[in-house]
Amino acid sequence: MTKPSGIPTYPQTDYLPQLADKQAVFAGPFETAIRQLPQRLLVHTEMNASEIAAPLSFRDPVYFNRFFRRLAGQSPAEFRRQFPEKYPF
């Protein structure tokens, strides 16, 4: 599957997973961006959790699922089921 246009590509770093390991408290615009990007990709694309995890520097999709659950209160699959239709960006 090709990456949808408009999704930024960043150098592979462990920054976000390291923060999650430390159970960092995210605040302000950074928290909003961290919450919204995976959620938007789940609602607006057909990308699966593994495809979303990679550009966010999560090497292990299972770890991304845990991170998402902690932020959103539900798994990526449960979140996506709330939006049966895909809406364009």
C-alpha positions in Angstrom: 0.0 0.0 0.0 1.3 3.4 -0.8 1.7 6.1 1.8 -1.1 8.7 1.4 0.1 12.2 0.4 0.4 14.8 3.1 1.8 12.4 5.7 5.2 13.7 6.9 8.2 11.4 6.8 10.7 11.8 9.6 14.1 10.3 10.1 13.8 7.1 12.1 14.3 8.0 15.8 13.2 6.4 19.0 12.1 9.7 20.5 8.3 9.0 20.8 8.7 5.4 22.0 11.3 6.6 24.6 8.8 9.1 26.0 6.2 6.4 26.1 8.6 4.1 28.0 9.0 6.8 30.6 5.3 7.3 30.8 5.8 10.9 30.0 2.9 13.3 30.5 2.3 15.1 27.2 1.1 18.6 27.3 -0.2 21.3 25.0 0.2 21.2 21.2 2.6 18.2 21.4 0.0 16.1 23.1 -2.6 17.1 20.6 -0.4 16.2 17.7 0.5 12.8 19.2 -3.1 12.0 19.8 -4.5 13.2 16.5 -2.1 11.9 13.9 -2.7 8.2 14.6 -6.4 8.8 15.0 -6.6 10.7 11.8 -4.8 8.1 9.9 -7.1 5.4 11.3 -10.2 7.4 10.2 -9.0 8.8 6.9 -6.9 6.0 5.5 -6.8 2.2 5.1 -3.4 2.0 6.8 -3.2 -0.6 9.5 -1.6 -0.1 12.9 1.7 -1.5 11.7 1.8 1.0 8.8 0.9 3.9 11.2 3.4 2.8 13.8 6.5 2.8 11.5 6.6 6.6 10.6 6.0 7.4 14.3 9.2 5.4 15.2 7.5 2.4 16.8 9.4 -0.6 15.6 7.0 -3.0 17.3 3.3 -2.7 16.3 2.3 -4.4 19.5 4.0 -1.6 21.5 2.3 1.0 19.4 -1.1 -0.6 20.1 -0.3 -0.3 23.9 0.7 3.3 23.4 -2.4 4.1 21.5 -4.6 2.4 24.0 -3.1 4.4 26.8 -3.7 7.7 24.9 -7.1 7.0 23.4 -8.5 4.5 26.0 -9.1 1.9 23.3 -7.2 -0.1 20.7 -6.6 1.2 17.2 -9.0 -1.4 15.9 -11.7 -0.4 18.4 -11.2 3.2 17.5 -11.4 2.5 13.7 -14.7 0.6 14.1 -16.4 3.8 15.2 -15.8 5.2 11.7 -17.0 2.6 9.2 -16.6 5.1 6.3 -13.3 6.7 5.3 -13.4 10.5 5.0 -10.8 12.3 2.9 -8.4 14.6 4.6 
